[in-house]
Amino acid sequence: MSELKTISIDGTDYDVASLTDAQKNMLSQITDINQKLGNLQFQADQLSVAKDAFVQLLKQSLEQQKPAE
C-alpha cells in the first residue's frame, strides 16, 4: 500500500501521520475492505458474463433440438 499523507472524510482533511495507532489500524481495515470489495465486484462481473454465455449456449442447444415445422 502506498503511504497516504492525508485522507479526506466528509470533506475534512486529516494528516495520516497525526492519527493514533488505532485510527491508522481503522484506516488499514478500510483500505483492505475497499480492495476486497473491488475484487468481489471484478469476480461478480466475470460470473455475470459467464452466466450470460451459458444461457446463450443453452438457448442455441434448445433451438437446434426443435423439430422442423
MARVO-21814 format. One record per residue: residue number from 1; x, y negated, z negated of N, C-alpha, C in turn; residue in one letter. Coordinates in nm, 4 decimals, m for minus. Example, Ala and Ser with C-alpha at 12.3 -4.5 7.8 and 13.67 -1.06 7.14 Angstrom:
% residues 2
<1 <1.3190 0.5690 m0.7800> <1.2300 0.4500 m0.7800> <1.3200 0.3300 m0.7800> "A">
<2 <1.2850 0.2250 m0.7080> <1.3670 0.1060 m0.7140> <1.2900 m0.0030 m0.7870> "S">
This chain:
% residues 69
<1 <0.0859 0.1184 0.0000> <0.0000 0.0000 0.0000> <0.0894 m0.1233 0.0000> "M">
<2 <0.0618 m0.2169 0.0881> <0.1382 m0.3412 0.0870> <0.0944 m0.4237 m0.0334> "S">
<3 <0.1897 m0.4910 m0.0917> <0.1610 m0.5685 m0.2127> <0.0841 m0.6955 m0.1777> "E">
<4 <m0.0279 m0.7136 m0.2439> <m0.1074 m0.8345 m0.2270> <m0.0516 m0.9425 m0.3188> "L">
<5 <m0.0565 m1.0652 m0.2725> <m0.0156 m1.1764 m0.3585> <m0.1362 m1.2378 m0.4264> "K">
<6 <m0.2458 m1.2445 m0.3516> <m0.3703 m1.2958 m0.4090> <m0.4854 m1.2091 m0.3602> "T">
<7 <m0.5909 m1.2077 m0.4390> <m0.7145 m1.1433 m0.3979> <m0.8251 m1.2465 m0.4131> "I">
<8 <m0.9289 m1.2299 m0.3356> <m1.0425 m1.3208 m0.3424> <m1.1657 m1.2405 m0.3810> "S">
<9 <m1.2293 m1.2820 m0.4895> <m1.3516 m1.2170 m0.5365> <m1.4570 m1.3253 m0.5537> "I">
<10 <m1.5662 m1.3094 m0.4814> <m1.6768 m1.4051 m0.4865> <m1.6299 m1.5496 m0.4647> "D">
<11 <m1.5368 m1.5651 m0.3713> <m1.4902 m1.6987 m0.3355> <m1.3828 m1.7565 m0.4261> "G">
<12 <m1.3418 m1.6810 m0.5267> <m1.2365 m1.7283 m0.6176> <m1.1111 m1.6471 m0.5931> "T">
<13 <m0.9979 m1.7170 m0.5756> <m0.8695 m1.6502 m0.5535> <m0.8010 m1.6228 m0.6866> "D">
<14 <m0.7397 m1.5046 m0.6941> <m0.6663 m1.4646 m0.8142> <m0.5263 m1.4204 m0.7743> "Y">
<15 <m0.4278 m1.4627 m0.8518> <m0.2888 m1.4211 m0.8312> <m0.2729 m1.2807 m0.8877> "D">
<16 <m0.2388 m1.1854 m0.8018> <m0.2284 m1.0468 m0.8458> <m0.1233 m1.0317 m0.9556> "V">
<17 <m0.0157 m1.1075 m0.9478> <0.0893 m1.0979 m1.0490> <0.0393 m1.1350 m1.1882> "A">
<18 <m0.0665 m1.2147 m1.1951> <m0.1162 m1.2582 m1.3259> <m0.2232 m1.1635 m1.3830> "S">
<19 <m0.2586 m1.0602 m1.3087> <m0.3585 m0.9661 m1.3573> <m0.2989 m0.8765 m1.4661> "L">
<20 <m0.3847 m0.8318 m1.5559> <m0.3391 m0.7361 m1.6577> <m0.3173 m0.6011 m1.5915> "T">
<21 <m0.2505 m0.5102 m1.6625> <m0.2308 m0.3761 m1.6079> <m0.3644 m0.3079 m1.5811> "D">
<22 <m0.4610 m0.3267 m1.6691> <m0.5932 m0.2675 m1.6495> <m0.6595 m0.3244 m1.5243> "A">
<23 <m0.6463 m0.4553 m1.5021> <m0.7043 m0.5182 m1.3836> <m0.6340 m0.4703 m1.2565> "Q">
<24 <m0.5020 m0.4527 m1.2631> <m0.4281 m0.4000 m1.1481> <m0.4718 m0.2574 m1.1178> "K">
<25 <m0.4988 m0.1797 m1.2241> <m0.5481 m0.0440 m1.2052> <m0.6835 m0.0470 m1.1359> "N">
<26 <m0.7715 m0.1369 m1.1782> <m0.9031 m0.1500 m1.1150> <m0.8879 m0.1870 m0.9679> "M">
<27 <m0.7960 m0.2768 m0.9386> <m0.7705 m0.3174 m0.8006> <m0.7205 m0.1990 m0.7187> "L">
<28 <m0.6333 m0.1186 m0.7767> <m0.5849 0.0014 m0.7077> <m0.6987 0.0990 m0.6821> "S">
<29 <m0.7876 0.1137 m0.7800> <m0.9033 0.2014 m0.7631> <m0.9911 0.1522 m0.6470> "Q">
<30 <m1.0156 0.0218 m0.6429> <m1.0980 m0.0365 m0.5362> <m1.0325 m0.0145 m0.4005> "I">
<31 <m0.9018 m0.0354 m0.3938> <m0.8289 m0.0152 m0.2687> <m0.8389 0.1294 m0.2235> "T">
<32 <m0.8212 0.2225 m0.3160> <m0.8289 0.3645 m0.2840> <m0.9707 0.4028 m0.2388> "D">
<33 <m1.0707 0.3521 m0.3081> <m1.2093 0.3804 m0.2717> <m1.2417 0.3261 m0.1332> "I">
<34 <m1.1956 0.2053 m0.1037> <m1.2187 0.1479 0.0296> <m1.1555 0.2339 0.1379> "N">
<35 <m1.0355 0.2853 0.1112> <m0.9678 0.3711 0.2079> <m1.0456 0.5016 0.2265> "Q">
<36 <m1.0933 0.5579 0.1173> <m1.1707 0.6822 0.1266> <m1.3026 0.6587 0.2002> "K">
<37 <m1.3675 0.5468 0.1748> <m1.4914 0.5140 0.2465> <m1.4653 0.5020 0.3960> "L">
<38 <m1.3541 0.4393 0.4312> <m1.3177 0.4272 0.5729> <m1.2958 0.5634 0.6361> "G">
<39 <m1.2268 0.6523 0.5635> <m1.2030 0.7871 0.6146> <m1.3340 0.8637 0.6291> "N">
<40 <m1.4228 0.8491 0.5320> <m1.5524 0.9170 0.5407> <m1.6358 0.8649 0.6566> "L">
<41 <m1.6318 0.7341 0.6815> <m1.7057 0.6785 0.7948> <m1.6488 0.7310 0.9258> "Q">
<42 <m1.5155 0.7433 0.9329> <m1.4497 0.7978 1.0510> <m1.4965 0.9416 1.0746> "F">
<43 <m1.5001 1.0207 0.9668> <m1.5455 1.1592 0.9777> <m1.6933 1.1659 1.0158> "Q">
<44 <m1.7746 1.0790 0.9590> <m1.9173 1.0760 0.9921> <m1.9371 1.0437 1.1400> "A">
<45 <m1.8580 0.9504 1.1921> <m1.8665 0.9157 1.3343> <m1.8291 1.0366 1.4209> "D">
<46 <m1.7223 1.1069 1.3812> <m1.6805 1.2255 1.4562> <m1.7908 1.3313 1.4547> "Q">
<47 <m1.8485 1.3549 1.3390> <m1.9525 1.4568 1.3264> <m2.0775 1.4192 1.4052> "L">
<48 <m2.1100 1.2925 1.4072> <m2.2269 1.2470 1.4821> <m2.2080 1.2715 1.6317> "S">
<49 <m2.0898 1.2410 1.6816> <m2.0609 1.2638 1.8239> <m2.0622 1.4134 1.8543> "V">
<50 <m2.0042 1.4933 1.7649> <m2.0022 1.6382 1.7852> <m2.1440 1.6947 1.7846> "A">
<51 <m2.2275 1.6474 1.6924> <m2.3661 1.6938 1.6865> <m2.4391 1.6603 1.8162> "K">
<52 <m2.4212 1.5376 1.8635> <m2.4857 1.4965 1.9890> <m2.4416 1.5854 2.1053> "D">
<53 <m2.3136 1.6223 2.1064> <m2.2623 1.7086 2.2133> <m2.3274 1.8463 2.2065> "A">
<54 <m2.3421 1.9006 2.0856> <m2.4049 2.0314 2.0728> <m2.5538 2.0270 2.1067> "F">
<55 <m2.6199 1.9184 2.0748> <m2.7606 1.9031 2.1136> <m2.7717 1.9043 2.2654> "V">
<56 <m2.6830 1.8339 2.3326> <m2.6845 1.8319 2.4791> <m2.6562 1.9700 2.5370> "Q">
<57 <m2.5596 2.0409 2.4780> <m2.5300 2.1761 2.5248> <m2.6507 2.2683 2.5072> "L">
<58 <m2.7197 2.2569 2.3942> <m2.8386 2.3386 2.3703> <m2.9480 2.3054 2.4714> "L">
<59 <m2.9696 2.1768 2.4972> <m3.0701 2.1362 2.5954> <m3.0377 2.1941 2.7326> "K">
<60 <m2.9116 2.1840 2.7728> <m2.8709 2.2374 2.9026> <m2.8927 2.3880 2.9089> "Q">
<61 <m2.8604 2.4570 2.8021> <m2.8776 2.6018 2.7971> <m3.0247 2.6393 2.8062> "S">
<62 <m3.1087 2.5653 2.7370> <m3.2524 2.5923 2.7414> <m3.3109 2.5628 2.8791> "L">
<63 <m3.2621 2.4575 2.9429> <m3.3097 2.4227 3.0780> <m3.2740 2.5330 3.1774> "E">
<64 <m3.1572 2.5904 3.1651> <m3.1144 2.6965 3.2563> <m3.1981 2.8228 3.2357> "Q">
<65 <m3.2559 2.8380 3.1187> <m3.3327 2.9555 3.0840> <m3.4785 2.9475 3.1334> "Q">
<66 <m3.5252 2.8247 3.1632> <m3.6642 2.8067 3.2065> <m3.6889 2.8835 3.3360> "K">
<67 <m3.8035 2.9504 3.3432> <m3.8371 3.0173 3.4703> <m3.8696 2.9137 3.5782> "P">
<68 <m3.8385 2.9466 3.7004> <m3.8678 2.8563 3.8131> <m4.0186 2.8471 3.8312> "A">
<69 <m4.0666 2.7293 3.8568> <m4.2113 2.7075 3.8753> <m4.2512 2.7201 4.0187> "E">
